Amino acid sequence: MKARYLALILAPLFSTAALAATYTGPGAQSVTTVAAANDAADDTPVVLQGYVTKKINNDDKYEFKDNTGTITVEIDDEDLPPTPFNDKTKVKLTGEVEKHLMSREVDVDIVEIIN
């Protein structure tokens, strides 16, 4: 009897996980260049490869550069990699575009060092 109730309680949890799918329509593709990120809509997913060239201020803003241009990125301390890196270290940034009134920046969730 207890097993039957347990099965009834757990069934909805497993059935919703099995039905979950990923959206693949317009806007679902990640932007992969700085030029595209500078033209992208707010909250557009971004995966960029290039270089963090300098820290802009004492907060968590940096300048990021790839072969298409530069953009400001915001990287929280907890999202920085455990390995130190500099402007010569190639990195991969994963995050989303943050559109402001006069500019755009990338809010970074993951920083990976590329060897």
N, C-alpha and C positions, 0 to 999 in steps of 0.2 A: 504494500500500500504506500509506504513512504517513497519507494523508488518511482512509483507512478506520479506522485505529486512533484517530486524533484524533476522528473522529465517534463511535466507540464510547465514548471517554472522556468526551466532552462531552454526550452524549445524556441521561444521568441527571440532570445539572445542570439542563438546560432542561425536562425532563419534570416534575421535582418543583416547579419554580417555576410551571409552568402549572397544576398540580393544587392549589396552595395556595389556600385559601379563608378567608373571615372568618366567625367564629362570630356568629350573629345571634339566638341564643336568649335565654332569661331571664338577666338580669344583664349582657347585652352593651351595653345602652344607657348612655350617659354620663349622669351626674347633672348637672343644670344649675342648681341653686339651693343656697344654703347650708343651708336647712332640710332638703333631701333629703340633702345630704352628711352632716349631723349624725345622720341615721338610717340611713345606708348601711353595708353590710358592708365589711370590710377588703378593700383592693385594688380597690374599685369605681372604674371610670374616671370622671373629673370634668372638666367644662368649665364654668367659672364666669365670669360677667361682672360687674364691680363695681369696688370701690376698695380698694386696700391703704391702710388708714387709719393704721397706725403700726407701728414696729419694736418687738417685744416685749422682746428682749434683745440681747446682743452677738453672739449666734450668727446663725442664718439664719431666725429665726421672726418672723412678721409677723401682724398682725390684718387680715383681709379682710372686707369688708362688701358685701352686696347688699341688695335690698329685702326679703329674707326673714330676715335675721339676720347674725350674725358667726361666724367660725371662724378658728382659727389655721392659718396656712399656713407651710410650710417651703420657702424658695426659696434654693437654693445660688447663690453669687455668679456662677458660670458660666452660670446659667439666667436671670439678669437681662437685660433688654433693653439694647442699647447706648445708647439714649436715656434721659436722666434722667427720672424721673417722681415725682409726689408724691401726696398724699391726694385731690387734685382730678382726677387723671388716671384716666380709665376704662381698665381693663385686662381682658384675657381670660387666664385661667389654665387650663392643661391639666395634668392630673396624675392622682393616685389617692388615695383615702381611706386613711389609716393609722389603724386602730382601736387605741386603747390601753385599759388597764384601766378608766379613769374618763373618758376623753375621746376625741375624734376630731380629726384634723387632716388637711390635704391636703398631700401631698408633690408639689410643683409641678415639672413638667419643662419647661414652656414658659410664658413671660410675653410677651404681645403687647399693645402699646398700641393702643387703639381710638380713632380720631378721630371 
